[in-house]
């Protein structure tokens, strides 16, 4: 690579050592019947089975464990629509700190309740009329808390990159290196850290960002060569990856390293949720299966190839899951 990035493969490996005993080494699974039907190999990295139900604890814990004792005493603050909130709340508990989470008012109640049960305090804001960054800045000024962003920090990226490093190691244990890795993309952190891992350790592997059609800011930004925001007022069932604009830490990495972006519809996401349940016995939230949806809808050709994707989270309550897959 010709330019410095926020984290490196070596830093990601070091993060993996710090995460031992905290983050689970989640399985990579495949189904021979599914592979036969698709004409290729499909690998799913099941981060919905991770602690707190999503990959986010990897980055949140790695950032908090690197804080000084004085910073941990002050505590953390962050924006999140759910999964990073859960990961940060648990990470704060583990290191003996505390967390305040700024959440959109329209986040599913089950996610808010789960965050509160882990001891974090929630401050809500209006997604279409307020900026989460302004709310966080106010809390930082008033309380002295340290921001732990969902993706826009080198130590968070190093932590999230451990999921990609595990995926590559587990695939190679099966005797293969993925041709393509599809990453559900919100803020672009897991996407960027995956791209860094593959660029350094498997340079022949292509990495794609995958987004829902109404929140395709990364795909449009990649095409334009600069960051483009989503129009205000849009909605998608993929609430975990409803970000307004690619952030300025992860986007330069993604612009430099990604093979491209893929877009799926909400209906294709619903079908992918049902498919993951029927064929892999996985309960996944909508935003977690956009990569799987891209494979099933033919957005990328899997025939004769090995395609891997992350099932990034499973934080969906039973009634909503049932309604979405019905």
URMOHU-V522393 format. One record per residue. RES is the residue in three letters. SS is DSSP state (hx for helix, st for strand, lp for the rest). PHI is phi in degrees with one decimal (NA if undefined). Layout:
# URMOHU-V522393
((RES | SS | PHI) (RES | SS | PHI))
This chain:
# URMOHU-V522393
((UNK | lp | NA) (UNK | lp | -101.7) (UNK | lp | -137.5) (UNK | lp | -71.3) (UNK | lp | -116.9) (UNK | lp | -60.2) (UNK | lp | -144.0) (UNK | lp | -132.3) (UNK | hx | -59.1) (UNK | hx | -64.1) (UNK | hx | -66.8) (UNK | hx | -66.9) (UNK | hx | -61.7) (UNK | hx | -63.8) (UNK | hx | -61.0) (UNK | hx | -59.0) (UNK | hx | -67.0) (UNK | hx | -68.9) (UNK | lp | -86.1) (UNK | lp | -60.5) (UNK | lp | 85.2) (UNK | lp | -111.5) (UNK | lp | -87.8) (UNK | lp | -81.3) (UNK | lp | -86.2) (UNK | lp | -71.5) (UNK | lp | -75.4) (UNK | st | -105.3) (UNK | st | -121.6) (UNK | lp | -144.8) (UNK | lp | -128.5) (UNK | hx | -57.2) (UNK | hx | -67.8) (UNK | hx | -64.3) (UNK | hx | -59.4) (UNK | hx | -63.0) (UNK | hx | -67.2) (UNK | hx | -82.0) (UNK | lp | 80.7) (UNK | lp | -156.9) (UNK | st | -104.9) (UNK | st | -112.5) (UNK | st | -111.3) (UNK | st | -115.2) (UNK | st | -90.2) (UNK | st | -86.4) (UNK | hx | -76.5) (UNK | hx | -66.5) (UNK | hx | -92.7) (UNK | lp | -71.6) (UNK | hx | -55.6) (UNK | hx | 65.8) (UNK | hx | 79.1) (UNK | st | -165.1) (UNK | lp | -68.1) (UNK | lp | -62.6) (UNK | hx | -63.6) (UNK | hx | -60.3) (UNK | hx | -73.4) (UNK | hx | -63.9) (UNK | hx | -66.3) (UNK | hx | -62.3) (UNK | hx | -66.8) (UNK | hx | -70.9) (UNK | hx | -70.9) (UNK | lp | -87.6) (UNK | lp | -70.2) (UNK | lp | -75.6) (UNK | hx | -59.8) (UNK | hx | -66.9) (UNK | hx | -66.2) (UNK | hx | -64.4) (UNK | hx | -63.5) (UNK | hx | -70.1) (UNK | lp | 92.3) (UNK | st | -111.8) (UNK | st | -139.1) (UNK | st | -159.1) (UNK | st | -90.2) (UNK | lp | -167.2) (UNK | lp | -92.4) (UNK | lp | 159.3) (UNK | hx | -70.2) (UNK | hx | -66.3) (UNK | hx | -59.7) (UNK | hx | -63.8) (UNK | hx | -64.4) (UNK | hx | -70.0) (UNK | hx | -60.2) (UNK | hx | -68.2) (UNK | hx | -60.3) (UNK | hx | -62.2) (UNK | hx | -60.2) (UNK | hx | -62.5) (UNK | hx | -92.8) (UNK | lp | 76.6) (UNK | lp | -117.0) (UNK | lp | -143.8) (UNK | st | -143.2) (UNK | st | -115.1) (UNK | st | -115.8) (UNK | st | -93.1) (UNK | st | -125.3) (UNK | st | -61.2) (UNK | lp | -66.5) (UNK | lp | -95.8) (UNK | lp | -65.0) (UNK | lp | -51.7) (UNK | hx | -55.3) (UNK | hx | -61.2) (UNK | hx | -71.2) (UNK | hx | -61.3) (UNK | hx | -63.1) (UNK | hx | -65.7) (UNK | hx | -65.1) (UNK | hx | -62.7) (UNK | hx | -63.2) (UNK | lp | -87.2) (UNK | lp | 94.7) (UNK | lp | -83.5) (UNK | st | -96.3) (UNK | st | -108.4) (UNK | st | -118.4) (UNK | st | -96.3) (UNK | st | -146.1) (UNK | lp | -91.8) (UNK | lp | -58.2) (UNK | lp | -90.3) (UNK | lp | -124.8) (UNK | lp | -128.0) (UNK | lp | -104.3) (UNK | hx | -59.7) (UNK | hx | -62.1) (UNK | hx | -67.9) (UNK | hx | -64.9) (UNK | hx | -62.6) (UNK | hx | -60.5) (UNK | hx | -64.1) (UNK | hx | -64.3) (UNK | hx | -60.2) (UNK | hx | -63.7) (UNK | hx | -79.6) (UNK | hx | -119.0) (UNK | lp | 79.5) (UNK | lp | -66.0) (UNK | st | -100.1) (UNK | st | -73.3) (UNK | lp | -119.4) (UNK | lp | -69.5) (UNK | lp | -62.1) (UNK | lp | -148.9) (UNK | lp | -83.7) (UNK | lp | -156.5) (UNK | hx | -55.5) (UNK | hx | -73.0) (UNK | hx | -65.5) (UNK | hx | -63.8) (UNK | hx | -61.9) (UNK | hx | -66.0) (UNK | hx | -65.5) (UNK | hx | -63.1) (UNK | hx | -63.9) (UNK | hx | -65.6) (UNK | hx | -68.2) (UNK | hx | -63.3) (UNK | hx | -61.3) (UNK | hx | -55.8) (UNK | hx | -64.1) (UNK | hx | -63.4) (UNK | hx | -69.5) (UNK | hx | -63.6) (UNK | hx | -68.1) (UNK | hx | -63.1) (UNK | lp | -85.7) (UNK | lp | 87.8) (UNK | lp | -137.1) (UNK | lp | -120.1) (UNK | lp | -57.7) (UNK | lp | -74.5) (UNK | st | -137.3) (UNK | st | -123.1) (UNK | st | -106.0) (UNK | st | -119.7) (UNK | st | -57.0) (UNK | lp | -124.0) (UNK | lp | -112.4) (UNK | lp | -74.9) (UNK | lp | 91.6) (UNK | hx | -70.7) (UNK | hx | -63.6) (UNK | hx | -61.9) (UNK | hx | -65.6) (UNK | hx | -68.6) (UNK | hx | -65.0) (UNK | hx | -62.5) (UNK | hx | -65.4) (UNK | hx | -59.2) (UNK | hx | -69.0) (UNK | hx | -61.8) (UNK | hx | -88.6) (UNK | hx | -107.4) (UNK | lp | -148.6) (UNK | lp | -62.2) (UNK | lp | -84.3) (UNK | lp | -88.5) (UNK | st | -86.4) (UNK | st | -119.8) (UNK | st | -121.7) (UNK | st | -82.5) (UNK | st | -126.5) (UNK | st | -136.4) (UNK | st | -72.8) (UNK | hx | -61.8) (UNK | hx | -91.4) (UNK | hx | -131.3) (UNK | lp | -103.0) (UNK | hx | -62.3) (UNK | hx | -68.3) (UNK | hx | -60.4) (UNK | hx | -68.6) (UNK | hx | -68.7) (UNK | hx | -61.6) (UNK | hx | -67.2) (UNK | hx | -84.5) (UNK | lp | 86.2) (UNK | lp | -153.9) (UNK | lp | -72.2) (UNK | lp | -127.8) (UNK | lp | -81.7) (UNK | lp | -78.5) (UNK | lp | -60.5) (UNK | lp | -69.8) (UNK | lp | 98.9) (UNK | lp | -75.7) (UNK | lp | -141.5) (UNK | lp | -149.4) (UNK | lp | -69.3) (UNK | lp | -84.8) (UNK | hx | -62.1) (UNK | hx | -70.4) (UNK | hx | -124.5) (UNK | lp | -90.0) (UNK | lp | -96.1) (UNK | lp | -76.6) (UNK | lp | -161.9) (UNK | lp | -59.2) (UNK | lp | -82.5) (UNK | lp | -81.3) (UNK | lp | -91.4) (UNK | lp | -85.3) (UNK | hx | -62.9) (UNK | hx | -58.4) (UNK | hx | -65.1) (UNK | hx | -65.3) (UNK | hx | -63.4) (UNK | hx | -79.0) (UNK | hx | -111.6) (UNK | lp | -72.9) (UNK | lp | -79.7) (UNK | st | 155.1) (UNK | st | -128.1) (UNK | st | -126.7) (UNK | st | -126.9) (UNK | st | -127.8) (UNK | lp | -91.0) (UNK | hx | -61.9) (UNK | hx | -64.4) (UNK | hx | -66.9) (UNK | hx | -66.9) (UNK | hx | -58.6) (UNK | hx | -62.7) (UNK | hx | -68.3) (UNK | hx | -60.1) (UNK | hx | -65.1) (UNK | hx | -63.9) (UNK | hx | -62.6) (UNK | hx | -70.7) (UNK | hx | -68.9) (UNK | hx | -104.5) (UNK | hx | -124.6) (UNK | lp | 58.3) (UNK | lp | -109.8) (UNK | lp | -94.8) (UNK | lp | -128.6) (UNK | lp | -79.6) (UNK | hx | -57.1) (UNK | hx | -63.0) (UNK | hx | -75.6) (UNK | hx | -113.3) (UNK | hx | -63.4) (UNK | hx | -65.2) (UNK | hx | -61.5) (UNK | hx | -61.1) (UNK | hx | -65.0) (UNK | hx | -69.1) (UNK | hx | -66.4) (UNK | lp | -89.9) (UNK | lp | 78.8) (UNK | lp | -65.2) (UNK | lp | -138.3) (UNK | lp | -87.1) (UNK | lp | -100.4) (UNK | lp | -61.1) (UNK | lp | 72.5) (UNK | lp | -128.2) (UNK | st | -112.3) (UNK | st | -119.0) (UNK | st | -114.1) (UNK | st | -148.2) (UNK | st | -94.8) (UNK | st | -94.8) (UNK | lp | -77.0) (UNK | st | -165.7) (UNK | lp | -132.9) (UNK | lp | -88.6) (UNK | lp | -138.9) (UNK | lp | -75.0) (UNK | hx | -60.6) (UNK | hx | -68.8) (UNK | hx | -69.3) (UNK | hx | -59.7) (UNK | hx | -62.4) (UNK | hx | -66.1) (UNK | hx | -71.4) (UNK | hx | -93.4) (UNK | lp | -65.0))
